[in-house]
Amino acid sequence: MDIWAAVPEILTAFQNTALPAALRTSRWVYPIVNAGHILGLAMLFGAILPLDLRLLGFGCAIPIKPLSRVLLPVAICGLTISLTTGPLLFSVSAVKYAATPLFQVKLLLIAAAVANALLLRRSADWTEVQGPESELSGPPVRSARLQLAGGLSILLWLSVIFCGRFLAYI
Protein backbone atom coordinates (compact mmCIF):
# COMPACT_ATOMS: atom_id res chain seq x y z
CA MET A 1 0.00 0.00 0.00
CA ASP A 2 1.30 3.43 -0.96
CA ILE A 3 1.63 5.47 2.24
CA TRP A 4 1.03 8.77 0.44
CA ALA A 5 -2.26 7.49 -0.94
CA ALA A 6 -3.40 6.69 2.61
CA VAL A 7 -2.62 10.15 4.01
CA PRO A 8 -5.97 11.75 3.07
CA GLU A 9 -7.84 8.83 4.64
CA ILE A 10 -5.75 9.05 7.81
CA LEU A 11 -6.26 12.81 8.03
CA THR A 12 -9.99 12.45 7.43
CA ALA A 13 -10.22 9.92 10.25
CA PHE A 14 -8.12 12.20 12.46
CA GLN A 15 -10.24 15.30 11.87
CA ASN A 16 -13.40 13.30 12.57
CA THR A 17 -12.30 12.28 16.06
CA ALA A 18 -13.91 13.78 19.15
CA LEU A 19 -11.44 16.57 19.88
CA PRO A 20 -11.48 18.23 16.42
CA ALA A 21 -15.25 17.82 16.33
CA ALA A 22 -15.52 19.56 19.70
CA LEU A 23 -13.26 22.35 18.47
CA ARG A 24 -15.47 22.84 15.40
CA THR A 25 -18.75 22.86 17.31
CA SER A 26 -17.87 24.70 20.50
CA ARG A 27 -18.57 28.40 20.69
CA TRP A 28 -15.64 28.97 23.08
CA VAL A 29 -13.02 26.23 22.73
CA TYR A 30 -11.75 27.03 19.24
CA PRO A 31 -11.39 30.78 19.95
CA ILE A 32 -9.56 30.00 23.20
CA VAL A 33 -7.16 27.62 21.44
CA ASN A 34 -6.66 30.18 18.67
CA ALA A 35 -5.96 32.91 21.24
CA GLY A 36 -3.52 30.56 22.97
CA HIS A 37 -1.72 30.04 19.65
CA ILE A 38 -1.43 33.78 19.14
CA LEU A 39 -0.22 34.21 22.74
CA GLY A 40 2.46 31.56 22.14
CA LEU A 41 3.60 33.29 18.96
CA ALA A 42 3.68 36.65 20.71
CA MET A 43 5.78 35.24 23.54
CA LEU A 44 8.11 33.47 21.11
CA PHE A 45 8.67 36.33 18.70
CA GLY A 46 8.56 38.99 21.41
CA ALA A 47 11.41 37.26 23.20
CA ILE A 48 13.42 36.25 20.15
CA LEU A 49 13.35 39.64 18.41
CA PRO A 50 15.41 41.55 21.04
CA LEU A 51 18.00 38.74 21.08
CA ASP A 52 18.22 38.67 17.30
CA LEU A 53 18.50 42.45 17.11
CA ARG A 54 21.30 42.30 19.68
CA LEU A 55 23.10 39.74 17.50
CA LEU A 56 22.71 42.13 14.57
CA GLY A 57 24.49 44.83 16.56
CA PHE A 58 21.64 46.84 18.06
CA GLY A 59 21.71 47.56 21.79
CA CYS A 60 25.38 46.79 22.36
CA ALA A 61 25.09 48.34 25.82
CA ILE A 62 23.00 45.33 26.84
CA PRO A 63 25.00 42.18 27.60
CA ILE A 64 23.71 39.11 25.80
CA LYS A 65 24.10 36.73 28.74
CA PRO A 66 21.51 38.30 31.10
CA LEU A 67 19.30 39.16 28.14
CA SER A 68 19.26 35.55 26.97
CA ARG A 69 18.83 34.25 30.52
CA VAL A 70 15.55 36.17 30.78
CA LEU A 71 14.25 35.90 27.23
CA LEU A 72 15.12 32.34 26.19
CA PRO A 73 12.78 30.69 28.73
CA VAL A 74 9.98 32.99 27.54
CA ALA A 75 10.70 32.05 23.91
CA ILE A 76 10.77 28.34 24.76
CA CYS A 77 7.48 28.66 26.64
CA GLY A 78 5.94 30.49 23.67
CA LEU A 79 7.21 27.84 21.26
CA THR A 80 5.78 25.10 23.49
CA ILE A 81 2.38 26.80 23.59
CA SER A 82 2.41 27.27 19.81
CA LEU A 83 3.49 23.68 19.17
CA THR A 84 0.65 22.49 21.43
CA THR A 85 -2.13 24.67 20.06
CA GLY A 86 -1.04 24.53 16.40
CA PRO A 87 -1.90 20.85 15.90
CA LEU A 88 -5.25 21.45 17.59
CA LEU A 89 -6.04 24.21 15.09
CA PHE A 90 -4.78 21.96 12.26
CA SER A 91 -7.04 19.11 13.39
CA VAL A 92 -10.19 21.05 12.62
CA SER A 93 -9.51 20.93 8.85
CA ALA A 94 -6.55 18.57 8.61
CA VAL A 95 -7.25 17.40 5.05
CA LYS A 96 -7.64 20.93 3.73
CA TYR A 97 -4.56 22.31 5.51
CA ALA A 98 -2.30 19.37 4.65
CA ALA A 99 -3.09 19.84 0.95
CA THR A 100 -2.32 23.57 1.06
CA PRO A 101 1.19 24.43 -0.17
CA LEU A 102 1.27 27.43 2.16
CA PHE A 103 0.79 25.13 5.17
CA GLN A 104 3.60 22.89 3.96
CA VAL A 105 5.85 25.94 3.56
CA LYS A 106 4.92 27.04 7.09
CA LEU A 107 5.99 23.68 8.51
CA LEU A 108 9.31 23.88 6.64
CA LEU A 109 9.88 27.41 7.91
CA ILE A 110 9.19 26.33 11.51
CA ALA A 111 11.66 23.47 11.14
CA ALA A 112 14.27 25.84 9.67
CA ALA A 113 13.73 28.44 12.42
CA VAL A 114 14.04 25.86 15.21
CA ALA A 115 17.12 24.33 13.55
CA ASN A 116 18.68 27.79 13.24
CA ALA A 117 18.10 28.44 16.96
CA LEU A 118 19.52 25.05 17.99
CA LEU A 119 22.60 25.48 15.79
CA LEU A 120 23.12 28.98 17.19
CA ARG A 121 23.00 27.74 20.79
CA ARG A 122 25.54 25.00 20.01
CA SER A 123 27.98 27.27 18.18
CA ALA A 124 31.29 28.30 19.71
CA ASP A 125 30.53 31.88 18.62
CA TRP A 126 27.47 31.95 20.90
CA THR A 127 29.49 30.80 23.91
CA GLU A 128 32.15 33.41 23.19
CA VAL A 129 29.72 36.33 22.85
CA GLN A 130 28.04 35.43 26.15
CA GLY A 131 31.01 36.97 27.95
CA PRO A 132 31.82 36.87 31.66
CA GLU A 133 29.05 37.39 34.20
CA SER A 134 30.58 40.61 35.53
CA GLU A 135 30.47 42.59 32.27
CA LEU A 136 28.19 45.61 32.49
CA SER A 137 27.90 45.97 28.75
CA GLY A 138 28.08 43.41 26.04
CA PRO A 139 30.80 43.14 23.48
CA PRO A 140 29.79 43.98 19.95
CA VAL A 141 28.94 40.89 17.95
CA ARG A 142 31.69 40.42 15.39
CA SER A 143 30.84 36.93 14.29
CA ALA A 144 29.29 36.85 10.84
CA ARG A 145 27.71 33.50 11.80
CA LEU A 146 25.88 35.06 14.75
CA GLN A 147 24.77 38.05 12.71
CA LEU A 148 23.52 35.74 9.97
CA ALA A 149 21.72 33.56 12.55
CA GLY A 150 20.02 36.63 14.07
CA GLY A 151 18.90 38.00 10.72
CA LEU A 152 17.78 34.60 9.51
CA SER A 153 15.83 34.05 12.73
CA ILE A 154 13.88 37.28 12.29
CA LEU A 155 13.16 36.47 8.64
CA LEU A 156 12.11 32.88 9.37
CA TRP A 157 9.82 33.64 12.31
CA LEU A 158 8.17 36.57 10.51
CA SER A 159 7.59 34.28 7.52
CA VAL A 160 6.01 31.67 9.82
CA ILE A 161 3.70 34.31 11.26
CA PHE A 162 2.70 35.62 7.82
CA CYS A 163 2.06 32.10 6.50
CA GLY A 164 -0.12 31.35 9.51
CA ARG A 165 -2.14 34.50 9.08
CA PHE A 166 -2.61 33.90 5.35
CA LEU A 167 -3.77 30.33 6.07
CA ALA A 168 -6.68 31.75 8.05
CA TYR A 169 -8.04 33.26 4.82
CA ILE A 170 -7.68 30.23 2.54
C-alpha positions as CSV (number, residue, x, y, z in Angstrom):
1,M,0.0,0.0,0.0
2,D,1.3,3.4,-1.0
3,I,1.6,5.5,2.2
4,W,1.0,8.8,0.4
5,A,-2.3,7.5,-0.9
6,A,-3.4,6.7,2.6
7,V,-2.6,10.1,4.0
8,P,-6.0,11.8,3.1
9,E,-7.8,8.8,4.6
10,I,-5.8,9.1,7.8
11,L,-6.3,12.8,8.0
12,T,-10.0,12.5,7.4
13,A,-10.2,9.9,10.2
14,F,-8.1,12.2,12.5
15,Q,-10.2,15.3,11.9
16,N,-13.4,13.3,12.6
17,T,-12.3,12.3,16.1
18,A,-13.9,13.8,19.1
19,L,-11.4,16.6,19.9
20,P,-11.5,18.2,16.4
21,A,-15.2,17.8,16.3
22,A,-15.5,19.6,19.7
23,L,-13.3,22.4,18.5
24,R,-15.5,22.8,15.4
25,T,-18.8,22.9,17.3
26,S,-17.9,24.7,20.5
27,R,-18.6,28.4,20.7
28,W,-15.6,29.0,23.1
29,V,-13.0,26.2,22.7
30,Y,-11.8,27.0,19.2
31,P,-11.4,30.8,19.9
32,I,-9.6,30.0,23.2
33,V,-7.2,27.6,21.4
34,N,-6.7,30.2,18.7
35,A,-6.0,32.9,21.2
36,G,-3.5,30.6,23.0
37,H,-1.7,30.0,19.7
38,I,-1.4,33.8,19.1
39,L,-0.2,34.2,22.7
40,G,2.5,31.6,22.1
41,L,3.6,33.3,19.0
42,A,3.7,36.7,20.7
43,M,5.8,35.2,23.5
44,L,8.1,33.5,21.1
45,F,8.7,36.3,18.7
46,G,8.6,39.0,21.4
47,A,11.4,37.3,23.2
48,I,13.4,36.2,20.1
49,L,13.3,39.6,18.4
50,P,15.4,41.5,21.0
51,L,18.0,38.7,21.1
52,D,18.2,38.7,17.3
53,L,18.5,42.4,17.1
54,R,21.3,42.3,19.7
55,L,23.1,39.7,17.5
56,L,22.7,42.1,14.6
57,G,24.5,44.8,16.6
58,F,21.6,46.8,18.1
59,G,21.7,47.6,21.8
60,C,25.4,46.8,22.4
61,A,25.1,48.3,25.8
62,I,23.0,45.3,26.8
63,P,25.0,42.2,27.6
64,I,23.7,39.1,25.8
65,K,24.1,36.7,28.7
66,P,21.5,38.3,31.1
67,L,19.3,39.2,28.1
68,S,19.3,35.6,27.0
69,R,18.8,34.2,30.5
70,V,15.6,36.2,30.8
71,L,14.2,35.9,27.2
72,L,15.1,32.3,26.2
73,P,12.8,30.7,28.7
74,V,10.0,33.0,27.5
75,A,10.7,32.0,23.9
76,I,10.8,28.3,24.8
77,C,7.5,28.7,26.6
78,G,5.9,30.5,23.7
79,L,7.2,27.8,21.3
80,T,5.8,25.1,23.5
81,I,2.4,26.8,23.6
82,S,2.4,27.3,19.8
83,L,3.5,23.7,19.2
84,T,0.6,22.5,21.4
85,T,-2.1,24.7,20.1
86,G,-1.0,24.5,16.4
87,P,-1.9,20.8,15.9
88,L,-5.3,21.4,17.6
89,L,-6.0,24.2,15.1
90,F,-4.8,22.0,12.3
91,S,-7.0,19.1,13.4
92,V,-10.2,21.1,12.6
93,S,-9.5,20.9,8.9
94,A,-6.6,18.6,8.6
95,V,-7.2,17.4,5.0
96,K,-7.6,20.9,3.7
97,Y,-4.6,22.3,5.5
98,A,-2.3,19.4,4.6
99,A,-3.1,19.8,0.9
100,T,-2.3,23.6,1.1
101,P,1.2,24.4,-0.2
102,L,1.3,27.4,2.2
103,F,0.8,25.1,5.2
104,Q,3.6,22.9,4.0
105,V,5.8,25.9,3.6
106,K,4.9,27.0,7.1
107,L,6.0,23.7,8.5
108,L,9.3,23.9,6.6
109,L,9.9,27.4,7.9
110,I,9.2,26.3,11.5
111,A,11.7,23.5,11.1
112,A,14.3,25.8,9.7
113,A,13.7,28.4,12.4
114,V,14.0,25.9,15.2
115,A,17.1,24.3,13.5
116,N,18.7,27.8,13.2
117,A,18.1,28.4,17.0
118,L,19.5,25.1,18.0
119,L,22.6,25.5,15.8
120,L,23.1,29.0,17.2
121,R,23.0,27.7,20.8
122,R,25.5,25.0,20.0
123,S,28.0,27.3,18.2
124,A,31.3,28.3,19.7
125,D,30.5,31.9,18.6
126,W,27.5,32.0,20.9
127,T,29.5,30.8,23.9
128,E,32.1,33.4,23.2
129,V,29.7,36.3,22.9
130,Q,28.0,35.4,26.2
131,G,31.0,37.0,27.9
132,P,31.8,36.9,31.7
133,E,29.1,37.4,34.2
134,S,30.6,40.6,35.5
135,E,30.5,42.6,32.3
136,L,28.2,45.6,32.5
137,S,27.9,46.0,28.7
138,G,28.1,43.4,26.0
139,P,30.8,43.1,23.5
140,P,29.8,44.0,19.9
141,V,28.9,40.9,17.9
142,R,31.7,40.4,15.4
143,S,30.8,36.9,14.3
144,A,29.3,36.8,10.8
145,R,27.7,33.5,11.8
146,L,25.9,35.1,14.8
147,Q,24.8,38.0,12.7
148,L,23.5,35.7,10.0
149,A,21.7,33.6,12.5
150,G,20.0,36.6,14.1
151,G,18.9,38.0,10.7
152,L,17.8,34.6,9.5
153,S,15.8,34.0,12.7
154,I,13.9,37.3,12.3
155,L,13.2,36.5,8.6
156,L,12.1,32.9,9.4
157,W,9.8,33.6,12.3
158,L,8.2,36.6,10.5
159,S,7.6,34.3,7.5
160,V,6.0,31.7,9.8
161,I,3.7,34.3,11.3
162,F,2.7,35.6,7.8
163,C,2.1,32.1,6.5
164,G,-0.1,31.3,9.5
165,R,-2.1,34.5,9.1
166,F,-2.6,33.9,5.4
167,L,-3.8,30.3,6.1
168,A,-6.7,31.8,8.0
169,Y,-8.0,33.3,4.8
170,I,-7.7,30.2,2.5
